[in-house]
């Protein structure tokens, strides 16, 4: 077993109002991970302010329902990075720095897209490393964030394109998604949380936080059906596989619905 690290450090210039939303998002993550009662969560949600509530409205009985959509694992919402807001200049803007060694690439990109319109378009680079010299445990990529949303690119895809001589999206040799090629590998583990490394056809996708619960006498994490849905989405987005037919795709991606993440 080895530990892997997803690292990133970058800065973005944005309006002071958008930077304030980032601090509210950080606070929201802390509240959601603090085992508060539903009543206290509702009070805390209202205290986050009008702009946050308008941007991330409640969904049914879940006041943080819209906010939790930023995360692959709504039971463990975290940005996995430090966010430092600089001084506001004469134009009303400031520089915001993001950094971390287990960086929440997708969550941060989704948050910037939703909450920091003044910073768009922007992007950042990231890398992953291992504390052991093992094959396919090193790489990285970059994210481009526009008004249309974040787009994710990895060195794995770039390398494949370079070797093939054509963009991966035009390469007819890419096969449809095959669930048998997905590897779901538990990494760090405790009685409350762990991590899961997803790979497709031997290619590393990402290492995600995993919520652990005591079910009977056994500790169990997020079901494999959810991880399979995440692997499908990422394999398609990163050019590792092509999409399945509508019915088969729906059967897999249905498990991304947060209401189906209960154990």
Secondary structure, DSSP 8 states (H G I E B T S, - for coil): ---EEEEEEEEEEEEHHHHHHHHHHHHHHHHHTTT--HHHHHHHHHHT-HHHHHHT--BTTBTTHHHHTTSS-TTS----SEEEE----TTSEEEEEEEESB--HHHHHHHHHHH-GGG-SEEEEEEEEESS--TT--EEEEEEEETTEEEEEEHHHHHHHHHHSS-GGG-TT--B--GGGEEEEEEEE-SSEEEEEEEETTEEEEEEEEE-EEETTEEE-S-HHHHHHHHHHHHHHTTSSB---HHHHHHHHGGGSGGG---
